[in-house]
């Protein structure tokens, strides 16, 4: 016999995880279809749906934590554990990129002329834009740490000021990477060197964009006084993600830029 609280329990479940999973599967399918098409409306639709589901999912999380009081200490520990598992999975993704790049650089194939980088590829000077981007990300990590420090000390003005500084630095990084790509003398299709470089740095750039959006979303509860020095799990998770992005960039700089020179 069904218990009285079961219908409410079933209706109270979030539909966003299963919908996000289905749309991520459709996105993978549309990416495969795009290999044979110049424009794929199916992929554009999936991207819009994924963005919409993400916004609705974040809205429900904010409602549950801020207005419904469902984020107790046990729930927050589960959320933190989930974020740790997500960061570990992202780390293994970049380990794959490093493995591929180092394998081909240490033992270049005969198709590359046994050279790494291959001939006729003029690579970036590591002490110009790449070094500047490294300094920018290190500064953003420092300003984000100051943001957390002032948040713990219940200083709202300084917290928002340094959070804005972190967001501005992240946007500056994205702009510089776009300039670097535009001035590149090689492309994604220039042997495995080009595909490895643009795949790894492009994915990192995507993570920087996601991290920037993550930090910008935290500005809203700061202004609405919905984050305190006691309860600020959303900002804490955003700072974890941002520091992870910074660490990955240091390895990218040493491997993809400095290693080739």
FENZI-V304993 format. One record per residue. N is the residue number from 1. D_LAST is the distance of its C-alpha to the last C-alpha in whole Angstrom. Layout:
n & d_last
N & D_LAST
N & D_LAST
This chain:
n & d_last
1 & 71
2 & 69
3 & 68
4 & 69
5 & 65
6 & 64
7 & 64
8 & 63
9 & 60
10 & 59
11 & 59
12 & 57
13 & 54
14 & 51
15 & 50
16 & 47
17 & 45
18 & 46
19 & 46
20 & 42
21 & 42
22 & 44
23 & 42
24 & 38
25 & 40
26 & 41
27 & 37
28 & 36
29 & 38
30 & 38
31 & 34
32 & 35
33 & 38
34 & 35
35 & 33
36 & 36
37 & 37
38 & 36
39 & 38
40 & 39
41 & 42
42 & 42
43 & 38
44 & 39
45 & 42
46 & 41
47 & 38
48 & 41
49 & 43
50 & 40
51 & 40
52 & 44
53 & 44
54 & 41
55 & 43
56 & 46
57 & 45
58 & 44
59 & 47
60 & 49
61 & 47
62 & 47
63 & 51
64 & 51
65 & 50
66 & 51
67 & 55
68 & 56
69 & 54
70 & 53
71 & 50
72 & 51
73 & 49
74 & 50
75 & 48
76 & 45
77 & 44
78 & 44
79 & 42
80 & 40
81 & 40
82 & 39
83 & 36
84 & 34
85 & 35
86 & 33
87 & 30
88 & 30
89 & 30
90 & 27
91 & 25
92 & 26
93 & 25
94 & 21
95 & 21
96 & 22
97 & 19
98 & 17
99 & 19
100 & 18
101 & 14
102 & 14
103 & 17
104 & 15
105 & 12
106 & 14
107 & 16
108 & 16
109 & 19
110 & 21
111 & 21
112 & 17
113 & 18
114 & 16
115 & 13
116 & 10
117 & 9
118 & 13
119 & 14
120 & 15
121 & 12
122 & 11
123 & 9
124 & 9
125 & 8
126 & 8
127 & 10
128 & 13
129 & 15
130 & 13
131 & 13
132 & 17
133 & 17
134 & 17
135 & 19
136 & 22
137 & 22
138 & 22
139 & 25
140 & 26
141 & 27
142 & 28
143 & 31
144 & 32
145 & 32
146 & 35
147 & 36
148 & 37
149 & 38
150 & 41
151 & 42
152 & 43
153 & 45
154 & 47
155 & 45
156 & 45
157 & 44
158 & 41
159 & 40
160 & 40
161 & 38
162 & 35
163 & 35
164 & 35
165 & 32
166 & 30
167 & 31
168 & 30
169 & 27
170 & 26
171 & 28
172 & 25
173 & 22
174 & 24
175 & 24
176 & 21
177 & 19
178 & 22
179 & 21
180 & 17
181 & 18
182 & 21
183 & 18
184 & 16
185 & 16
186 & 16
187 & 19
188 & 20
189 & 21
190 & 18
191 & 18
192 & 18
193 & 14
194 & 16
195 & 18
196 & 16
197 & 14
198 & 17
199 & 20
200 & 18
201 & 17
202 & 20
203 & 22
204 & 21
205 & 22
206 & 25
207 & 26
208 & 25
209 & 28
210 & 30
211 & 30
212 & 31
213 & 34
214 & 35
215 & 34
216 & 36
217 & 39
218 & 40
219 & 41
220 & 44
221 & 45
222 & 44
223 & 47
224 & 49
225 & 49
226 & 49
227 & 46
228 & 47
229 & 46
230 & 47
231 & 47
232 & 43
233 & 42
234 & 40
235 & 38
236 & 37
237 & 36
238 & 34
239 & 32
240 & 31
241 & 30
242 & 28
243 & 27
244 & 26
245 & 24
246 & 22
247 & 21
248 & 20
249 & 17
250 & 16
251 & 15
252 & 14
253 & 11
254 & 10
255 & 10
256 & 9
257 & 7
258 & 5
259 & 6
260 & 4
261 & 0
